[in-house]
Amino acid sequence: MARVHLFEFEDQAWCPALLRDAATDLLRFALNLGGHYRCVVPKLRAALERCGTRKVVDLCSGGGGPWPSLLLEFDAERGGAIQLTLTDRFPNQAAAARLEALAPGRIHCRSESVDAMALSRDLAGFRTLFSCFHHFRPEAARALLLDAVEQGQGIGIFEVTQRGLLALLLMLTTAPIAVLLPPFLPPWRPSRLLLIPLTPFVALLGLWDGLVSCLRTYSPEEMRALVASLPDSGYAWDIGELHYWWGLSPTPITYLIGTPPEPRC
Ligand SMILES: C[S@@+](CC[C@H](N)C(=O)[O-])C[C@H]1O[C@@H](n2cnc3c(N)ncnc32)[C@H](O)[C@@H]1O
């Protein structure tokens, strides 16, 4: 199936924060309940060790993604606590205080807009991107990888969506049910009640963005081609697929991990 980069509502600057935050809160809820990304922890931990850092800069963080449960996984292991900075072009301000309270002093949510394509130099640390690499067209995706290499930072990209018939079918069946949840999800606020009369519209919007996310997702081969187009840097690249739920998930997580030859993270 060829990659198609169709329009997503979530990418549009005019998309109201009420809808965008509902979508990213739903994603955080589902990913932490389902524990989809737990399977990447050993690889992520090893990459941080190779980089000699415990500082993580998460890009396109939305409502925090899988980090609440991943932090628990990291905390359960030796190696020192992680310092996590969450960033987004359209920060989910309502979720920020709640996320920071999960690990006071260790999670910092940038309240200003941070474009993953134009990172300021003070954002040093191992870069992570969960469920969002598909937002970048190939030229932008390559530029994002190149910037990590030029800044000598490690990078980990993880995608739970997949470009395939089964993933599309699963999205078609689960998304319309899942979108009934946002009016009741934390951080709850009265404005969330506005989502109830909008439910049919929200369901269509969520389903569209979910299906388009699948159709935009890069395959491991496409990720390898992106990496191969970068200038030689001595980076070690690990690209592949991992099945979650004890290896039994119907579709895999696609991942790309890059670590510099010299720890500079
Ligand atoms: C599908 S959500 C994923 C959120 C989160 N990582 C998760 O796993 O739940 C995609 C996020 O990418 C953000 N985003 C899209 N383009 C971006 C860019 N150029 N720079 C920073 N964030 C961006 C959106 O605002 C949105 O919050």
The ligand as an SDF file (V2000), in Angstrom:
LIG
                    3D

 27 29  0  0  0  0  0  0  0  0999 V2000
   -1.2550   12.1730   17.1160 C   0  0  0  0  0  0  0  0  0  0  0  0
   -0.7230   13.3920   18.2530 S   0  0  0  0  0  0  0  0  0  0  0  0
    0.4340   12.4850   19.2190 C   0  0  0  0  0  0  0  0  0  0  0  0
    0.5850   13.0610   20.5980 C   0  0  0  0  0  0  0  0  0  0  0  0
    1.4510   12.2430   21.5600 C   0  0  0  0  0  0  0  0  0  0  0  0
    2.8140   12.1120   21.1170 N   0  0  0  0  0  0  0  0  0  0  0  0
    0.8430   10.8980   21.8580 C   0  0  0  0  0  0  0  0  0  0  0  0
    1.5200    9.8600   21.6820 O   0  0  0  0  0  0  0  0  0  0  0  0
   -0.3010   10.8650   22.3290 O   0  0  0  0  0  0  0  0  0  0  0  0
    0.3140   14.3610   17.2370 C   0  0  0  0  0  0  0  0  0  0  0  0
    0.8240   15.6290   17.8920 C   0  0  0  0  0  0  0  0  0  0  0  0
    1.8210   16.1970   17.0390 O   0  0  0  0  0  0  0  0  0  0  0  0
    1.7550   17.5930   17.1510 C   0  0  0  0  0  0  0  0  0  0  0  0
    2.4620   18.1710   16.0080 N   0  0  0  0  0  0  0  0  0  0  0  0
    2.1690   18.0450   14.6970 C   0  0  0  0  0  0  0  0  0  0  0  0
    3.0810   18.6990   13.9450 N   0  0  0  0  0  0  0  0  0  0  0  0
    4.0020   19.2200   14.8110 C   0  0  0  0  0  0  0  0  0  0  0  0
    5.1890   19.9740   14.6530 C   0  0  0  0  0  0  0  0  0  0  0  0
    5.6440   20.3470   13.4430 N   0  0  0  0  0  0  0  0  0  0  0  0
    5.8990   20.3100   15.7550 N   0  0  0  0  0  0  0  0  0  0  0  0
    5.4610   19.9550   16.9910 C   0  0  0  0  0  0  0  0  0  0  0  0
    4.3230   19.2640   17.2010 N   0  0  0  0  0  0  0  0  0  0  0  0
    3.6020   18.8900   16.1210 C   0  0  0  0  0  0  0  0  0  0  0  0
    0.2650   17.8820   17.2060 C   0  0  0  0  0  0  0  0  0  0  0  0
   -0.0130   19.1480   17.7580 O   0  0  0  0  0  0  0  0  0  0  0  0
   -0.2270   16.7210   18.0780 C   0  0  0  0  0  0  0  0  0  0  0  0
   -0.2520   17.0910   19.4440 O   0  0  0  0  0  0  0  0  0  0  0  0
  1  2  1  0
  2  3  1  0
  2 10  1  0
  3  4  1  0
  4  5  1  0
  5  6  1  0
  5  7  1  0
  7  8  2  0
  7  9  1  0
 10 11  1  0
 11 12  1  0
 11 26  1  0
 12 13  1  0
 13 14  1  0
 13 24  1  0
 14 15  1  0
 14 23  1  0
 15 16  2  0
 16 17  1  0
 17 18  1  0
 17 23  2  0
 18 19  1  0
 18 20  2  0
 20 21  1  0
 21 22  2  0
 22 23  1  0
 24 25  1  0
 24 26  1  0
 26 27  1  0
M  CHG  2   2   1   9  -1
M  END
$$$$
